[in-house]
Amino acid sequence: MKGIGPAVALALAAAITAPAAGQTATYETSDDIRRVLVPPVDREHMPALVITGATLLDGRGGAPVADAVIVMRGDRIFAAGPTASIPVPADVARTVDARGLYVMPGLIDLHLHVTSQRGDDFGRYPDSDAAAAIRATVLAASAIKAGITAIRDPATIGDVALRMKEAVQRGIVVGPRILWSGAMIATTGGHGDEITGTATGRFKPDVPNSRTVTANGPWEWRQAVRSQVRRQVDWVKVSAPFEREEIAAAVDEAHREGLRVAIDSFGEYSEWAVAAGVDSLEHTLDMSDATVTLMAKHKTGFVPTLTAFRNLLTRGYPPAGIPAGAFYYTFSRRYPIDFQANLRHVRDAYKAGVRIGVGTDIPFENERLYPASYHEELGYLHEAGLSNKDVLASATRIGADILGMGDKLGTIEAGKIADLIVLGGNPEQDLSALKDVRYVVAGGKVAVSPD
C-alpha cells in the first residue's frame, strides 16, 4: 500500500477483511486518532448501566430533555432520551437515580501537559520519568473528579502520557482518556530548545530533553514527524520559529499519515502555519488580526489557553522562580503579554465562526491550580463573548471535533463513547454548576460517585 493515503488504506483493508454478504464486520477501529483496526467488541450482551430521571443536556444544541433515561452497555451509549420513549432493559447492572440533577457530555481539556505539575520544592522532585508518572497519576485523578473525561497532552516527558493512556484504557488508573503528542518538534534554539529556562534566565544543563525533538530544514521536519508517528502519537505538536517550508513539510507528512497537527506559535509564524493547514492553533500569543481571518478561512481549530498567560501576567509561578509580568529572558518569545488583546482576538475569532476549544496549559503548580484553572478558562471565554451554551459546546462537542473525535465524543447519543457527567445544577444557566459534579461516567464505568 506504499504511496496511498490513510483513508484509501483503510478502505482497502475493509475490502480485504470484509466478510461475505449477510455476515457482520470483523473489526472496528481504535478509540483514538490513529484509527487502527482492532477486533470487534460484542457490547450487546454486556450488562447495562442506566441513568434515570435527570434533565438531559445532550450537547447537540437542542432544548434540555426533562426526566431522561440514558442506557449504556460496555463503553458505549445505547440510547438516550425521554423516559416515555426509552425502555429500561431487564439486565441492568446499576441504576443511577439522577432525579433533580442534570446530565451532559464529559468535559474536554485540549491542552494539558500531564507531566508538568510539581511540588513546591523542585530540587527534591526532579524531572525524571518516574516523578513525571507520579505527577501524571495525581493529575489524572484531579481531572476525572472534575468531570474532565478526555484530554490532549501536547508534549510530555518521555512516553509517560502514552503509558498513562494505556493505564486508563486498562483500568489500572482512573482518569480521563488521553490523546498524546509525544515530543514537540522545534528548530534548534527555538521554543522548547532554549538553553535557559522560560522566564527565569537560569541556565539549563545540556542534557537530553525528551519533551522536544529538534529539526532543521523541510526534510528533517518530515523525518521528525515520522519519528513521532513511530511512537504511536495521536497528534503531532510543533512550535515556532520555523521556515515556511518546514511547517509545510510537517503538516503534509502528518496529514499523509491521517494525524493532526497542533502548533505553539506567535506572530507571522502563526499565519504561515494556518496557511499550511495546521489543525489547531494553541494560544493567543502575539496574534494578529490577519491570523484570525486566516483561521476562519482555513477552518483551523483554536485553543486560546487564556488562563495560562493570565497567570503569568498577574502571579507568575513562584515555586518555579518565574516572576509575574512577561516571558522574561526568553529569546524565542520577545514580546509582552496583553490580556485585553488576547480577549479581543478570541472575541473576533468567535464572531468569525472559528471553532474554539478549551485548554488550560498550566505548566507549573497543577497540584494547586487544577482543575480551578479549567473553570477560570471557561469564565474567560464567556468574558470574550461566548454565551454559556457556547462555552459548554467548546468544552464538549467542539472540543471533540477539534480533537478529531467528533464521531465518538462530545455529545450524548446512541453509538458514542459513554463519557458523561451528572451535575447538581444547570450549567446552561450558570457555568459554576460545572463545579458541582455528582457522578462521572468514563468509558461506560462510574468513575466518580457520592459513595
Stockholm file with secondary structure:
# STOCKHOLM 1.0

chainA/1-451         MKGIGPAVALALAAAITAPAAGQTATYETSDDIRRVLVPPVDREHMPALVITGATLLDGRGGAPVADAVIVMRGDRIFAAGPTASIPVPADVARTVDARGLYVMPGLIDLHLHVTSQRGDDFGRYPDSDAAAAIRATVLAASAIKAGITAIRDPATIGDVALRMKEAVQRGIVVGPRILWSGAMIATTGGHGDEITGTATGRFKPDVPNSRTVTANGPWEWRQAVRSQVRRQVDWVKVSAPFEREEIAAAVDEAHREGLRVAIDSFGEYSEWAVAAGVDSLEHTLDMSDATVTLMAKHKTGFVPTLTAFRNLLTRGYPPAGIPAGAFYYTFSRRYPIDFQANLRHVRDAYKAGVRIGVGTDIPFENERLYPASYHEELGYLHEAGLSNKDVLASATRIGADILGMGDKLGTIEAGKIADLIVLGGNPEQDLSALKDVRYVVAGGKVAVSPD
#=GR chainA/1-451 SS CTTCCHHHHHHHHHHHHCCSTTSCCSCEECSSSSCCEECCCCCTTSCEEEEEEEEECCSSSSCCEEEEEEEEETTEEEEEEETTTSCCCSCEEEEEECTTCEEEECEEESSCCTTCCCCSCGGGSCCCHHHHHHHHHHHHHHHHHTTEEEEEESSCSTTHHHHHHHHHHHTSSCCCEEEECCSEEECTTSTTCCSBCTTTCCBCCCCCCTTEEECCSHHHHHHHHHHHHHTTCSEEEEESSCCHHHHHHHHHHHHHTTCEEEEECCHHHHHHHHHHTCSEEECCTTCCHHHHHHHHHHTCEEECCHHHHHHHHHTCBGGGTBCSSBCTTCTTCCSBCCHHHHHHHHHHHHHTTCCBCCCCCCCSCHHHHTTHHHHHHHHHHHHTTCCHHHHHHHHTHHHHHHHTCTTTSSSCSTTSBCCEEEESSCTTTCGGGGGCEEEEEETTEEEECCC
#=GC SS_cons         CTTCCHHHHHHHHHHHHCCSTTSCCSCEECSSSSCCEECCCCCTTSCEEEEEEEEECCSSSSCCEEEEEEEEETTEEEEEEETTTSCCCSCEEEEEECTTCEEEECEEESSCCTTCCCCSCGGGSCCCHHHHHHHHHHHHHHHHHTTEEEEEESSCSTTHHHHHHHHHHHTSSCCCEEEECCSEEECTTSTTCCSBCTTTCCBCCCCCCTTEEECCSHHHHHHHHHHHHHTTCSEEEEESSCCHHHHHHHHHHHHHTTCEEEEECCHHHHHHHHHHTCSEEECCTTCCHHHHHHHHHHTCEEECCHHHHHHHHHTCBGGGTBCSSBCTTCTTCCSBCCHHHHHHHHHHHHHTTCCBCCCCCCCSCHHHHTTHHHHHHHHHHHHTTCCHHHHHHHHTHHHHHHHTCTTTSSSCSTTSBCCEEEESSCTTTCGGGGGCEEEEEETTEEEECCC
//
